Amino acid sequence: MSHGTEVEVELTGGLLHDWQRRNRTATIPHAIAELRKAGNLENLRRLSDPSVGAYRGRYPFLDTDLYKTLEGLAYEVGRADAPAGAREFFDEVVGLLEQAQAEDGYLNSYFQDPDQPKQPWSDLGWGHELYNLGHLIQAAVAAHRRLSDGRLLTIARRFADLVVRKFGEHGEEVVDGHPEVEMALVELYRETGDADYLTQARLFVDRRGRGKLKHTIFPGEYFQDHVPFRELPSVTGHAVRMAYLAAGAADVHLETGDPTLLAALERLWDDMVASKLYLTGGLGSRHSDEAIGDRYELPSERAYAETCAAIATMQWAWRMFRATGKASYLDVYETVLYNAYAVGLSVDGTAFFYDNPLQRRPDHEQRSGMEDGGELLRRAWFGCPCCPPNIIRWMSELQDHIALHRDNTLYIGIYADARITTEDLTLTLATNYPWTGEITLTVENAPSEARTIALRIPAWATEAKLTTPEGPSTSTADGWVLVRRVFVAGDVLRLSLPMAPRAHGAHPYLDATRGAIAVARGPLVYCVEQQDVGVPVDDLLLTPGAVASATARQHKDHVVLQDHVVLELTGGVAPAPAPELYPVITELPEEPASRDVPVTLVPYFLWGNRQPLAMRVWLRTEREHS
């Protein structure tokens, strides 16, 4: 069975296209300025010019912020509307990397720093050296594929070859404290055909949990290193590390066909979705170690749900779709894309959330990313700025995760205005998704033989309808509707995905939101911000019936909400609570609404772009009486 090949996709309009345009015009120029200000380039420059000054920053992985930015730029600098100064920045950084790389191929501005007492490879638990290599490889592969520029690839291969010599089949049996290099090495194998890189990726996956890493500060669970990967009982530990490791293991499976890896990945994924993933697709419920909690440990106001974890979850989801063809993985991918990922960036593209809670209390003061002082909501940059450049690279690559050609079928899994081209089929998609569920697919060019097109039916779209040249069809299988025919230019497929607002409850074991409801429409989760309701959000009561009768309206009255769909409904106001924090009760109280109040809900990804007021995704409920 083929695992599929990506097809050529160009985003031509709509929300995802707008996000990419914002990435080019605002986020990338902003990030370049912040990287210069933070000293990332100077850290490399001083390796050949000590007069530049001391290493700037606290962490040994700051080179990755350059690498992730370069990966995004590889998609952008060749465009006619490339970001101003992007090409010059790209070339400058590549030149600095060429100068900084050691004779044996090693490259890390922190450990190569002459004033750094630690030696290379002396702290694999926290040194992030292989994590650095992973992001360097991904930037190099992107530059080679998109720009036919082999400079970064040469640098990356020299470093990767050092790793193979030092830690390969006949070398030291080690792993890195932060997985990431595994999926990068597989991609390097795909790009170069050198099987040593695939072997090294497999070794890093297989060695985990076998006593090869010294654990400090946190126990082995934090590093996914307390048991072998295939024996992990559940996703655990640092959320980004966990999802990157799983994505790397999925890549190893895709290239080796190892069924034991796939079985473990499917089991871990299913457990995560059933008990550890937020409604928004966010992963990670603990601030103390940026970690995944116990099953059903999903507090709203203390949700960590790091933006990098959202990206890592999407990477894992896409690879699982490639491995299995199951639409359910893309259902999660899409939820993460429009919620847990999108919320990480401000409307203007120049401020970021590091962590992404589902609730903000009126008196909340802790800053995103646990920074001291400054903005209460999104920030321009962080002392540990891993999320902003990660947002940049993923935004530049959105078109790569729209469609896949697999088993002689073109699977279209994410809907956007786009032009899709395979070896012998050209299609255009026209839609205002995710604001509406109407999708029109028009064939521009097709061969004389029959072809199959598969369209994903999201799990929430219970009354989807497809109209083909032969007439309507509602037949679906495993989340896909398949159309096989001899297509001709001008053929049109029309898919309708009704987007009624819906109320979600929570599993009874999920204490933090038991008895509350959340609101969604299509792939979007909605929330209430204090500025959009005339009573405290903590006193607001909703019912499933009120949600079902909500009106969807395209907002025109505020720059933040411009052209985005909000939901308007009638809620209730709870009676004043007892003053005691823990009153004595003899029966469960009911909460009849004292009066009605108009409520506007906004897409969760838009919250926090106005005043820093209270916000809730999960809302109190009023019992509905017949």
PAGU-710493 format. One record per residue (C-alpha): residue number from 1; x, y, z. Coordinates in steps of 0.001 Angstrom, whole numbers. Example, Ala and Ser with C-alpha at 12.3 -4.5 7.8 and 13.67 -1.06 7.14 Angstrom:
2
> pos/east/north/up
> 1/12300/-4500/7800 .
> 2/13670/-1060/7140 .
// end
This chain:
626
> pos/east/north/up
> 1/0/0/0 .
> 2/1372/3419/-965 .
> 3/1782/6025/1752 .
> 4/1114/8737/-764 .
> 5/2892/11695/-2253 .
> 6/2152/15348/-1697 .
> 7/762/17176/-4698 .
> 8/1338/20701/-5912 .
> 9/-1082/23063/-4179 .
> 10/-1303/26829/-4440 .
> 11/-3522/28715/-2022 .
> 12/-5354/31356/-4046 .
> 13/-7716/33032/-1572 .
> 14/-9639/32708/1661 .
> 15/-8532/32571/5276 .
> 16/-5427/30380/4895 .
> 17/-4249/32503/1971 .
> 18/-4792/35624/4086 .
> 19/-2766/34071/6897 .
> 20/112/33379/4530 .
> 21/-4/36924/3185 .
> 22/120/38253/6764 .
> 23/3069/35944/7388 .
> 24/4950/37544/4503 .
> 25/4021/41151/5125 .
> 26/4063/41305/8924 .
> 27/5271/38250/10847 .
> 28/8464/37525/8911 .
> 29/9731/41144/8873 .
> 30/8872/41390/12576 .
> 31/10733/38163/13378 .
> 32/13810/39206/11408 .
> 33/13954/42436/13398 .
> 34/13512/40588/16705 .
> 35/16168/37999/15852 .
> 36/18627/40780/15063 .
> 37/17720/42614/18256 .
> 38/18050/39448/20373 .
> 39/21589/38773/19134 .
> 40/21016/35440/17345 .
> 41/23154/36479/14407 .
> 42/25846/37944/16669 .
> 43/26128/34622/18513 .
> 44/27264/33071/15237 .
> 45/29342/36059/14172 .
> 46/31452/36075/17339 .
> 47/32730/32559/16597 .
> 48/34906/34087/13894 .
> 49/35113/37563/15454 .
> 50/35435/37448/19286 .
> 51/35288/41238/19443 .
> 52/31549/41058/18770 .
> 53/30805/40435/22453 .
> 54/29453/37751/24770 .
> 55/26913/35073/23891 .
> 56/23465/36586/24186 .
> 57/20595/34576/25612 .
> 58/20064/31913/28263 .
> 59/19566/28819/26151 .
> 60/21729/26487/24050 .
> 61/19107/26120/21324 .
> 62/18725/29695/20109 .
> 63/20222/28794/16714 .
> 64/16986/26920/16023 .
> 65/15087/30203/15937 .
> 66/17207/31104/12925 .
> 67/16758/27665/11381 .
> 68/12963/27695/11705 .
> 69/12857/31173/10205 .
> 70/15096/30057/7333 .
> 71/12785/27113/6701 .
> 72/9866/29493/6329 .
> 73/11905/31857/4177 .
> 74/12769/29018/1810 .
> 75/9098/29073/815 .
> 76/8920/32844/531 .
> 77/12081/34419/-877 .
> 78/11511/33095/-4384 .
> 79/8092/34742/-4638 .
> 80/7453/37974/-6484 .
> 81/5937/39354/-3264 .
> 82/8738/38086/-1005 .
> 83/9065/39857/2356 .
> 84/11276/42927/2262 .
> 85/14816/42096/3309 .
> 86/14107/38378/3534 .
> 87/16536/37299/831 .
> 88/19348/39366/2333 .
> 89/18658/37922/5788 .
> 90/18605/34380/4395 .
> 91/21947/34833/2649 .
> 92/23521/36548/5650 .
> 93/22587/33747/8030 .
> 94/23716/31031/5625 .
> 95/27063/32809/5268 .
> 96/27464/33006/9039 .
> 97/26694/29297/9382 .
> 98/29295/28429/6756 .
> 99/31895/30421/8680 .
> 100/30893/29070/12095 .
> 101/30809/25353/11307 .
> 102/33668/23426/12873 .
> 103/36049/21379/10773 .
> 104/34403/18104/11833 .
> 105/30938/19429/10953 .
> 106/29770/20376/14458 .
> 107/27659/23526/14655 .
> 108/26201/25159/17750 .
> 109/26912/28771/18667 .
> 110/26384/28077/22386 .
> 111/28785/25155/22805 .
> 112/31330/26537/20322 .
> 113/31443/29795/22248 .
> 114/34999/30235/23623 .
> 115/33622/31426/26973 .
> 116/31307/28437/27422 .
> 117/32636/26038/30065 .
> 118/30525/23128/28809 .
> 119/31957/21036/26025 .
> 120/30036/19745/22993 .
> 121/28049/16588/23685 .
> 122/28593/16926/27448 .
> 123/24923/17515/28318 .
> 124/22684/15576/25947 .
> 125/19778/15871/28374 .
> 126/19552/19661/28105 .
> 127/22089/20673/25467 .
> 128/19624/20322/22571 .
> 129/22466/19736/20103 .
> 130/20583/17108/18093 .
> 131/17410/19183/18351 .
> 132/19414/22009/16787 .
> 133/20561/19675/14028 .
> 134/16983/18625/13354 .
> 135/15824/22151/12660 .
> 136/18939/22847/10584 .
> 137/18165/19811/8425 .
> 138/14552/20831/7928 .
> 139/15619/24308/6819 .
> 140/18235/22802/4513 .
> 141/15812/20379/2864 .
> 142/13278/23184/2345 .
> 143/15907/25431/748 .
> 144/17106/22638/-1516 .
> 145/13577/21726/-2641 .
> 146/12099/25192/-2986 .
> 147/15104/27263/-4067 .
> 148/17484/24655/-5515 .
> 149/19973/26148/-3055 .
> 150/22356/23495/-1731 .
> 151/24388/25614/690 .
> 152/22385/24767/3794 .
> 153/22142/21143/2715 .
> 154/25923/20923/2580 .
> 155/26160/22368/6102 .
> 156/23445/20069/7421 .
> 157/24943/16944/5866 .
> 158/28351/17671/7360 .
> 159/26766/17912/10819 .
> 160/24540/14866/10205 .
> 161/27525/12831/8997 .
> 162/29342/13679/12231 .
> 163/26327/12406/14188 .
> 164/26247/9179/12166 .
> 165/29956/8603/12799 .
> 166/29687/9398/16482 .
> 167/26291/7916/17393 .
> 168/25557/5444/14599 .
> 169/25361/1658/14650 .
> 170/28960/1335/15800 .
> 171/29102/4505/17875 .
> 172/27949/5717/21271 .
> 173/24392/4629/22118 .
> 174/22819/7962/23087 .
> 175/19643/9958/22533 .
> 176/18916/13664/22788 .
> 177/16860/15107/25622 .
> 178/14588/16867/23117 .
> 179/13342/14715/20220 .
> 180/13094/16422/16833 .
> 181/16074/15161/14898 .
> 182/14311/11847/14177 .
> 183/11835/13210/11623 .
> 184/14508/15536/10205 .
> 185/16912/12659/9560 .
> 186/14177/10732/7747 .
> 187/13529/13795/5583 .
> 188/17245/14080/4880 .
> 189/17210/10450/3769 .
> 190/14278/11195/1451 .
> 191/16119/14146/-31 .
> 192/19542/12507/-479 .
> 193/18860/8775/-644 .
> 194/21552/8144/1970 .
> 195/20213/5259/4091 .
> 196/22574/6074/6960 .
> 197/20266/8934/7920 .
> 198/17215/6672/8064 .
> 199/19167/4159/10125 .
> 200/20213/6899/12551 .
> 201/16606/8051/12950 .
> 202/15527/4476/13693 .
> 203/18322/4085/16235 .
> 204/17295/7240/18087 .
> 205/13694/5991/18310 .
> 206/14706/2480/19354 .
> 207/17218/3607/21995 .
> 208/14718/5703/23887 .
> 209/13752/4336/27283 .
> 210/16784/2045/27534 .
> 211/18933/3985/29989 .
> 212/20895/5937/27371 .
> 213/20070/9427/28710 .
> 214/20997/10987/32035 .
> 215/17868/12488/33612 .
> 216/18263/15695/35580 .
> 217/15714/18204/36933 .
> 218/12804/16054/35718 .
> 219/12324/12266/35716 .
> 220/12423/10012/32680 .
> 221/8727/10492/31877 .
> 222/9437/14131/31026 .
> 223/11831/12989/28280 .
> 224/9684/10003/27140 .
> 225/12665/7962/28287 .
> 226/11368/5852/31188 .
> 227/10275/2930/28972 .
> 228/10946/2047/25317 .
> 229/8791/3974/22869 .
> 230/6673/989/21857 .
> 231/5857/345/25530 .
> 232/4687/3852/26422 .
> 233/1290/3418/28094 .
> 234/130/6900/27136 .
> 235/1415/10189/25754 .
> 236/3389/11706/28600 .
> 237/5957/14252/29667 .
> 238/6898/17452/27885 .
> 239/4205/17936/25252 .
> 240/6396/19202/22414 .
> 241/8974/16494/22978 .
> 242/6251/13823/22985 .
> 243/4612/14918/19738 .
> 244/7931/15467/17934 .
> 245/9058/11996/18990 .
> 246/5807/10452/17758 .
> 247/6067/12310/14441 .
> 248/9625/11034/14030 .
> 249/8575/7478/14846 .
> 250/5774/7796/12297 .
> 251/8317/8864/9681 .
> 252/10489/5865/10507 .
> 253/7441/3629/10057 .
> 254/6569/5269/6741 .
> 255/10019/4418/5370 .
> 256/10617/1012/7016 .
> 257/7090/-383/7284 .
> 258/7703/-1407/10899 .
> 259/4250/-2573/12092 .
> 260/5204/-2419/15773 .
> 261/5808/1301/15469 .
> 262/2471/1885/13758 .
> 263/626/-148/16407 .
> 264/2211/1901/19186 .
> 265/1514/5173/17390 .
> 266/-2147/4334/16813 .
> 267/-2599/3305/20439 .
> 268/-914/6454/21768 .
> 269/-2869/8686/19390 .
> 270/-6227/7171/20271 .
> 271/-5545/7499/23987 .
> 272/-4469/11130/23557 .
> 273/-7580/12092/21601 .
> 274/-9850/10260/24032 .
> 275/-8432/11657/27263 .
> 276/-5635/14239/26943 .
> 277/-6438/16659/24132 .
> 278/-8259/19931/24673 .
> 279/-11383/20759/22675 .
> 280/-9221/23246/20754 .
> 281/-6688/20544/19891 .
> 282/-4216/21924/22406 .
> 283/-1834/19467/24059 .
> 284/-299/19933/27507 .
> 285/-2069/20799/30750 .
> 286/793/21611/33120 .
> 287/2831/24799/33358 .
> 288/5468/23437/35750 .
> 289/7112/21206/33155 .
> 290/5182/22170/30005 .
> 291/3822/18673/30201 .
> 292/876/16468/29347 .
> 293/-1121/15646/32461 .
> 294/-2982/12582/33605 .
> 295/-5978/11331/31656 .
> 296/-8804/13886/31886 .
> 297/-6527/16440/33561 .
> 298/-7547/19350/31343 .
> 299/-8008/22566/33344 .
> 300/-9176/25522/31286 .
> 301/-7513/28517/32926 .
> 302/-4266/26619/33468 .
> 303/-4145/24972/30065 .
> 304/-587/25207/28773 .
> 305/-1277/23979/25250 .
> 306/1955/25454/23909 .
> 307/1847/26739/20346 .
> 308/4833/24542/19448 .
> 309/2891/21532/20738 .
> 310/53/22428/18368 .
> 311/2464/22391/15429 .
> 312/4003/19117/16586 .
> 313/537/17551/16916 .
> 314/-288/18570/13344 .
> 315/2987/17064/12139 .
> 316/2114/13812/13889 .
> 317/-1458/13878/12550 .
> 318/-374/14385/8940 .
> 319/2073/11489/9138 .
> 320/-603/9236/10630 .
> 321/-2910/10162/7768 .
> 322/-158/9279/5314 .
> 323/386/5957/7087 .
> 324/-3273/4915/7295 .
> 325/-5405/7066/5015 .
> 326/-7850/7639/7887 .
> 327/-9819/10886/7806 .
> 328/-9999/11021/11599 .
> 329/-6384/12167/11779 .
> 330/-7211/15127/9555 .
> 331/-10227/15937/11717 .
> 332/-7804/16510/14585 .
> 333/-5299/18263/12319 .
> 334/-7991/20716/11238 .
> 335/-9154/21353/14804 .
> 336/-5598/22167/15840 .
> 337/-5014/24348/12769 .
> 338/-7984/26640/13303 .
> 339/-7829/26777/17084 .
> 340/-4764/25728/19105 .
> 341/-2339/26857/16369 .
> 342/-4099/29922/15013 .
> 343/-4635/31470/18445 .
> 344/-864/31693/18908 .
> 345/-611/34714/16583 .
> 346/-2243/38138/16847 .
> 347/-4495/39538/14140 .
> 348/-1749/41943/13035 .
> 349/833/39150/12906 .
> 350/3362/40701/15292 .
> 351/2508/39307/18735 .
> 352/2399/35764/20047 .
> 353/970/33490/22703 .
> 354/3370/30878/24061 .
> 355/712/29055/26080 .
> 356/-2955/29005/25115 .
> 357/-5495/28741/27947 .
> 358/-9208/28198/27385 .
> 359/-10165/30649/30109 .
> 360/-8897/33966/31438 .
> 361/-10109/35191/34798 .
> 362/-10712/38919/35334 .
> 363/-7759/39294/37719 .
> 364/-5253/37132/35857 .
> 365/-1755/38630/35811 .
> 366/672/35889/34707 .
> 367/2215/36695/31333 .
> 368/2348/34330/28403 .
> 369/5525/32293/28411 .
> 370/5996/33105/32126 .
> 371/7754/36332/31183 .
> 372/8238/39166/33682 .
> 373/6188/42302/33109 .
> 374/5073/43674/29775 .
> 375/1947/42832/27834 .
> 376/-784/40877/29605 .
> 377/-1744/38948/26490 .
> 378/329/38244/23371 .
> 379/3928/39448/23323 .
> 380/6247/40670/20575 .
> 381/8950/38102/21505 .
> 382/10117/35831/24305 .
> 383/13305/35009/26166 .
> 384/12669/31469/24924 .
> 385/11249/32373/21502 .
> 386/10658/28887/20091 .
> 387/7028/29524/19128 .
> 388/7203/32609/16851 .
> 389/9594/31154/14233 .
> 390/7749/27833/14446 .
> 391/4552/29667/13522 .
> 392/6380/31240/10579 .
> 393/7649/28001/9061 .
> 394/4340/26178/9477 .
> 395/2374/29087/8021 .
> 396/4593/29038/4944 .
> 397/3916/25316/4504 .
> 398/120/25216/4881 .
> 399/-376/24331/1210 .
> 400/1694/21175/1703 .
> 401/-993/19744/3974 .
> 402/-4093/20186/1829 .
> 403/-4064/17121/-423 .
> 404/-2300/13809/-958 .
> 405/-2115/11349/-3848 .
> 406/-2355/7815/-2472 .
> 407/-3381/4434/-3905 .
> 408/-4369/6052/-7239 .
> 409/-6704/8415/-5399 .
> 410/-6429/12167/-4903 .
> 411/-7406/12841/-1282 .
> 412/-8444/16398/-502 .
> 413/-8420/16695/3262 .
> 414/-8320/20417/4089 .
> 415/-10571/22897/2301 .
> 416/-9411/26277/1051 .
> 417/-9400/28357/-2115 .
> 418/-6685/26525/-4004 .
> 419/-5369/25149/-7264 .
> 420/-4341/21486/-7040 .
> 421/-2140/19778/-9605 .
> 422/-1139/16130/-9863 .
> 423/758/14438/-12680 .
> 424/-2330/14411/-14925 .
> 425/-5135/16204/-13079 .
> 426/-5656/19897/-12365 .
> 427/-8449/21149/-10132 .
> 428/-9550/24379/-8509 .
> 429/-11244/24624/-5140 .
> 430/-13492/27595/-4401 .
> 431/-14858/28096/-892 .
> 432/-15240/30520/1982 .
> 433/-14350/27756/4436 .
> 434/-14268/27736/7455 .
> 435/-16936/30437/7529 .
> 436/-19240/28469/5219 .
> 437/-19337/24808/4303 .
> 438/-19970/25229/575 .
> 439/-17071/23891/-1505 .
> 440/-16926/23842/-5287 .
> 441/-14352/21737/-7107 .
> 442/-13864/22393/-10822 .
> 443/-11793/20175/-13107 .
> 444/-9447/22146/-15354 .
> 445/-7527/19292/-16908 .
> 446/-7945/15508/-16779 .
> 447/-6713/12374/-18567 .
> 448/-8919/10137/-20673 .
> 449/-8760/7362/-18032 .
> 450/-10885/7188/-14903 .
> 451/-9575/8848/-11752 .
> 452/-10752/8851/-8130 .
> 453/-11161/11956/-6015 .
> 454/-11821/11586/-2291 .
> 455/-13247/14453/-244 .
> 456/-13063/14423/3551 .
> 457/-16319/14635/5466 .
> 458/-15493/16063/8908 .
> 459/-16939/14165/11851 .
> 460/-19096/17174/12771 .
> 461/-20685/17320/9291 .
> 462/-23530/14876/9928 .
> 463/-25628/15927/6920 .
> 464/-22991/16413/4245 .
> 465/-24127/16305/633 .
> 466/-22098/15961/-2551 .
> 467/-23421/16833/-5987 .
> 468/-21605/15300/-8969 .
> 469/-22214/15587/-12721 .
> 470/-24443/12514/-12315 .
> 471/-26476/14073/-9482 .
> 472/-26464/14160/-5677 .
> 473/-24653/11651/-3504 .
> 474/-24547/11250/277 .
> 475/-22624/7970/402 .
> 476/-19558/8147/2630 .
> 477/-17099/5616/4015 .
> 478/-14660/6135/6878 .
> 479/-14921/9899/6650 .
> 480/-14463/10128/2869 .
> 481/-16799/10474/-57 .
> 482/-15236/9019/-3207 .
> 483/-16004/9941/-6786 .
> 484/-14560/7755/-9539 .
> 485/-15192/8604/-13159 .
> 486/-13610/9778/-16362 .
> 487/-13385/13466/-15562 .
> 488/-13406/16088/-18282 .
> 489/-12514/19754/-18153 .
> 490/-15430/21707/-16755 .
> 491/-16745/18933/-14489 .
> 492/-17927/20346/-11165 .
> 493/-18281/18678/-7768 .
> 494/-20182/20581/-5091 .
> 495/-19779/19566/-1457 .
> 496/-22081/21015/1182 .
> 497/-21094/20722/4845 .
> 498/-23890/22243/6966 .
> 499/-22436/24373/9758 .
> 500/-25064/24527/12467 .
> 501/-23741/25827/15807 .
> 502/-23366/22963/18250 .
> 503/-22938/22594/21991 .
> 504/-20272/20284/23361 .
> 505/-20294/18718/26786 .
> 506/-17339/17205/28636 .
> 507/-16590/13656/29738 .
> 508/-17797/13074/33323 .
> 509/-14228/12301/34434 .
> 510/-13086/15718/33226 .
> 511/-13597/17542/36522 .
> 512/-12588/20994/35291 .
> 513/-15465/21300/32821 .
> 514/-17993/18772/34100 .
> 515/-21498/20111/33544 .
> 516/-20327/23020/31377 .
> 517/-20829/23459/27640 .
> 518/-18655/24829/24870 .
> 519/-19749/26124/21488 .
> 520/-18385/25220/18063 .
> 521/-19363/25743/14453 .
> 522/-17640/23821/11697 .
> 523/-13987/23359/12690 .
> 524/-13993/26486/14868 .
> 525/-14297/26566/18634 .
> 526/-15934/29749/19953 .
> 527/-15506/31670/23183 .
> 528/-17038/34590/25053 .
> 529/-14918/37649/25785 .
> 530/-16066/40055/28465 .
> 531/-16397/42947/26026 .
> 532/-19105/41054/24119 .
> 533/-21566/40431/26968 .
> 534/-23143/42831/29463 .
> 535/-22671/40637/32549 .
> 536/-19579/38971/34025 .
> 537/-18704/35951/31902 .
> 538/-18540/33857/35070 .
> 539/-22263/34556/35639 .
> 540/-23331/33709/32099 .
> 541/-25574/30672/31587 .
> 542/-26087/28902/28263 .
> 543/-28276/25999/27206 .
> 544/-27849/23591/24301 .
> 545/-31140/24908/22938 .
> 546/-29829/28468/22914 .
> 547/-26710/27315/21080 .
> 548/-28757/25429/18494 .
> 549/-30765/28588/17744 .
> 550/-27715/30875/17547 .
> 551/-27369/33142/14534 .
> 552/-24121/33156/12556 .
> 553/-23246/36661/11345 .
> 554/-20314/38031/9407 .
> 555/-18956/40796/11611 .
> 556/-18378/44228/10073 .
> 557/-18091/46501/13085 .
> 558/-14605/45968/14533 .
> 559/-11191/45724/12906 .
> 560/-10284/42591/14907 .
> 561/-13463/40756/13927 .
> 562/-13737/42176/10415 .
> 563/-15292/39655/8004 .
> 564/-15102/36838/10562 .
> 565/-18233/34952/11563 .
> 566/-19488/35498/15100 .
> 567/-22384/33737/16814 .
> 568/-25204/35652/18453 .
> 569/-27602/34070/20915 .
> 570/-29536/34669/24092 .
> 571/-28058/33536/27368 .
> 572/-29110/33767/30957 .
> 573/-27664/35410/34048 .
> 574/-27076/33253/37109 .
> 575/-28327/34446/40487 .
> 576/-25757/35912/42827 .
> 577/-23666/33130/44407 .
> 578/-23377/32539/48131 .
> 579/-20521/34560/49637 .
> 580/-18861/31492/51174 .
> 581/-16229/29741/49108 .
> 582/-17467/26334/50293 .
> 583/-21067/26681/51558 .
> 584/-22810/23807/53264 .
> 585/-25567/22324/51062 .
> 586/-28295/19750/51614 .
> 587/-29263/19339/47980 .
> 588/-27773/20207/44606 .
> 589/-28755/23760/43726 .
> 590/-30415/24616/40455 .
> 591/-29361/27730/38636 .
> 592/-32401/29255/36983 .
> 593/-31536/32347/35005 .
> 594/-32616/35578/36656 .
> 595/-32891/37317/33279 .
> 596/-31919/37007/29637 .
> 597/-28906/38689/28106 .
> 598/-27641/38929/24503 .
> 599/-24337/37156/23932 .
> 600/-21817/37331/21103 .
> 601/-19311/34512/20759 .
> 602/-16139/34978/18720 .
> 603/-13798/32385/17212 .
> 604/-11365/31253/19888 .
> 605/-8372/32022/17678 .
> 606/-9329/35709/17737 .
> 607/-9521/36163/21494 .
> 608/-7041/38451/23214 .
> 609/-6704/40960/20379 .
> 610/-8634/43637/22243 .
> 611/-8539/44639/25920 .
> 612/-7118/42059/28376 .
> 613/-10448/41084/29900 .
> 614/-12037/37813/31012 .
> 615/-12646/35012/28502 .
> 616/-14246/31577/28638 .
> 617/-14585/28662/26221 .
> 618/-16471/26466/28702 .
> 619/-19594/28152/30081 .
> 620/-21966/27420/32915 .
> 621/-25261/25789/31992 .
> 622/-28854/26376/32940 .
> 623/-31057/23318/33100 .
> 624/-33647/23371/30368 .
> 625/-37194/22704/31580 .
> 626/-40002/21395/29409 .
// end
